[in-house]
Every structure is written in structure tokens, then in C-alpha cells.
């Protein structure tokens, strides 16, 4: 199938694909062979061309504020191309430079100085100054989720030292503070109002050309401080399901299906003309059990019973089609300090029933498990989980919600729900963002003084070996009694046509760094 052969397919048809024009049918129609080979293009990167990218999202959940909560993959991708963060995940280190080229902590690990890239400018030509970064970080810190994005850093303790240095002072020693600046510390011009946020000038490798209902076109920023950008433009199309996105790829509508999921990867495995980019253990897909008083899961014995009721290998095999690994209820499995000596939790129905009886858990009731279809496999994981825990006597009704309803009304409020995190390389990231008692995104309402103390001790320790020991303690507490049931880690899966070269292979935020991507033809 050539690139333009099915351009007559309407977007509505693509969204409805499956009732007549199925993914499997398109695969058969497009030919290919069964050796799974992928064309490797030799030679230097070739500048030019427009990359057409599909990303998951729902029009009702669109967020254009770079400091807002981006539930849509499409929003996250567009904003990440348009705006720079201070740092990013690195191939060799957890934290690598971006808009900040260097950083240095004080002896007591409370004061950190970030040096900005020389010559960095906004898309409108204005130079980026420390005042812009201070304004952006303070604005981020004052959002509802800002406390967890920059924990321990009060807005008044974010200041400028001249035009090129930003100073962050933490309430407590924090050896890993630069990690906090990796994800959504998007920099906007000083003084940008809420009314003008959607048209704010960015500093990233691509400039926004237009945006319409979740779809966007971005063009190359010729003056990007990070070096040469190869593509002329990137066009992002929003898709409501992985099936529709994969079908669009196979029909020649897009060149890259971003984070399309395991089912599409399995279906395209034998295609010579389709590349499968696999990022191992890319996404955490835990089930959250609310631990606050009054919740049916407030008793740690009940939470342990649910964790013991799960058949983890079956979850990975059925939900992820094998594209993932078994989880052990600890988030951050890609961290070099991840403690693999902690015993892997396995299914034990008899013990689960005993714990439920000891806790006085009411097995006569039916409990609701809320989920969304924001990413591939999430709703399916909830359904299989409900089936598995029935063997322990727990009756669960799975409730699927539209994305906007879920994030506005259910997330951080319901007693039992699914969530997902597109990052995986830091135990401390999850601890600070989702588990500290004062975290702004404490998903399970967990309040554990011993865990809080272990976190504070770990980030206050400069010696790597000593910090690793403390991080292991932190993980043991989480494994024993947190509000998370992490049954598995999903591999990140992108599908791309063979001309697409230089795609990122880093997990999490790394997958949206497309400035080095190029087209061979």
C-alpha cells in the first residue's frame, strides 16, 4: 500500500473502523511478509518534510494551558514540542539538560542554582531570561497540582540571580531536586495572563502554526537553542482510540502512531513496512485504593488482600499481550535504585480471604471500580481485575467514565479507580508526587509518617550509596502498605512507517522529544 492509496477514507470512517474495515483486514490488504524486518536507512539525517503523528485524546478533555493537567496524549505532545522544560530524562542519567544547561546544589542541598542556555529565545524573538523562568515556575507552583510538581519549594523561594540564573530554595535538603524540573516546567514569557495562555510564545524546537479541536500543526523553530531540528513541520491528529489511530497509519493517513498500545503492536508484528518502537516498562498502570478513614480500603489488610488476589502474569499476558512486565506494587521500576531484592508478591487466594475476614470486610457489598479508556488496556485491566478478585469473595462493578468526568470528579476522590503514569525511572518522583502526606496529587490519600520521614531522609542524603539504602527502605514501606496495586508495567509502543527515522526510545517524557526525528524520503 502506497502512502496516498487510501486518502479517500474520511476521518469519520477512520474513527469507526472495525465494523467492516478492521485493523486485521487492512493489514492483510496492505501485504508485507512474515519476517518482521524493518528497513534501516543509512547515512546522515536528511532535513525537511512533515511528520504526521497520531496521538490519543478526547476533544472534551483538551487542555491548552502548559501548566494544566494534560489527560490527553495529544495535548501533552503538542505542548512538549512547543515549550521547553528546564531539564529532561536522559539516556545516560536520570536528569539531562534542556533549557537549563547546568545546575549546582549548595552544601546543605537546599539551594539549587540553574544556569539557562545562552542565546535561548522565545518563538517571537524575545530572549529567555531568568525572570521568565521564575514567573513560569511560580505560576506552575500555584496551580492545583503544583505542590506535587515542585514539592518543598514555595513560590517566594523561586528567584532570579541576574538574567541567566534561577535559584530554587527547598524547605528541606533535597539531593534530587533537579529531577523535579524534568516534566512540566514549561517556560512561558513573564507576565503571560490566563486569558493569553493559549497564544503564549514558547521556546521549544517547534512553533505552533495552528490548533483546531485537538489537531495541530507545528513548524520548525530555526533558532532553537538546542541545535538543529530536522523536520520542517509536525502535524498532530487526535484519535479517540488506538484502533482508529492504527488504522489511520495503515491507511496512509499518518506516519507515526504514538503510544498506540500492545494490541496494535501484536497485529503489526509481521509487517515489513511498519516499524515497532518498543520502550520497555514505559507506563505504570496501577489500581488506586483510597486509604483515608471511611474508605472500605482504609484497612491495610484489605489492601493486601486485593494485592494477593491478582494474577499478575495473566494480567500482563491478556491486557498487554505480553508487552510488559509483572509489577510488585512499587512505582518507579526503571530507577537504578529500584530494590529487586523485595520478594515478588504472588497470588494467594486463601491468605486474601483470611485477611478480609480479619479486617471485617463486607463481602456482601458490590464496590465500584472507576476507569477510563484514555490509554490502551486501561479499561481492560479493570475488567480482568474485577474478574480475578471475585475468587477472594470481592464483588466489583467496573464503571467506565468519559475522560473529563473521570479527571474532574473521580481522580483523587473515589475509593477505587485505575490511573496511569507515563514515566517510570524514579522512585523519588512517585514518592514526592503521589505518596507524601502533603502531596497535591496524593492519589490514595495516604498519610504515613514513617514513609514521609524516609523520603525526607533519602533526599537529604548526598552520598549515593547511603541514599540508595534509604530508597530501599522507602520502597519496602510502599510495598507493604501503600494505596497502590501495581500489577504490571506496560511497554510503550509506537508504530511508524519505514521512512521515519531517529525516533526517541527513552521512556516517559522522552518519547515526545521529536527534534532529532527525520524522514528518509
Secondary structure, DSSP 8 states (H G I E B T S, - for coil): --TTTTTTS-HHHHHTTTSSS-HHHHHHHH---SS-------SS-----EEEEEEE--GGG----TTS---SHHHHHHHHHHS--SEE--SSSSSEESSEEEEEE-TTS-EEEEEE-TT-B-TTS-B--HHHHHHHHHHHHTSTTHHHHTTT--GGGEEESSSSEEEEE-SS--TTGGGGGSSS-----TT--STTGGG----SSEEEEEEETTEEEEEE-TT-TT-----SEEEEEEESSHHHHHHHHHTTS-SEETT--HHHHHHTTT-TTEEEEEEEEEEE--EEE--STTSTT-SHHHHHHHHHT--HHHHHHHHSTT-EEE--S-S-TTSTT--TTS------HHHHHHHHHHHT--TTSEEEEEE--SSTTHHHHHHHHHHHHGGGT-EEEEEE--HHHIIIIITTTSSEEE--BS--S-HHHHIIIIISTT-TT-TT----HHHHHHHHHHHT--SHHHHHHHHHHHHHHHHHH-SEE--EEEEEEEEEETTEE-----SGGGGG--TT-EE--
